[in-house]
Amino acid sequence: MSYTLGQAAIAVGKSKATISKAIKSGKITAAKQDNGSYKIEPSALHRVYPATAQLTVEGERLETPSETVANSNEIIELRVKLNAAQERIEDLKEDRDQWRLQANRLLASPATQAKEAKGAKSFFSRLFRSS
């Protein structure tokens, strides 16, 4: 298996320009293809530049802890605040429902309806008297 210029650069953690300069100066032997690209043997490349460790996403994920001491305290504090906020929301919903029931009872009470009816009669009676 041979490398292209780009693959060689990735394999050793260098730029393509650095690898190209090393080929032109003779530090690395490479065969030039008909299409102008280079065919670089891994042994020739790694003789000059050591291979870098290829981290995969899985390896990187395993190296990164999901919780540390620094953020676990913050997580606990935020969970406590979230629970308190949810309890407050539930209390406010209960208060809202109680106020709504009380308002509906007051609107539907006979005393309120009588006052509205009396007010309506007196208004109309005053309206018809003046004409």
KAFEN-V507237 format. One line per field, one symbol per residue. burial: I if it has 24 or more other ideal C-beta (glycine too) atoms within 12 Angstrom, else O. A space follows every 50 residues. Layout:
# KAFEN-V507237
burial->???
This chain:
# KAFEN-V507237
burial->OOIIIOIIIOIIOIOOOOIIOIIOOOOIOIOOOOOOOIIIOOOIIOOIIO OOOOOOOOOOOOOOOOOOOOOOOOOOOOOOOOOOOOOOOOOOOOOOOOOO OOOOOOOOOOOOOOOOOOOOOOOOOOOOOOO
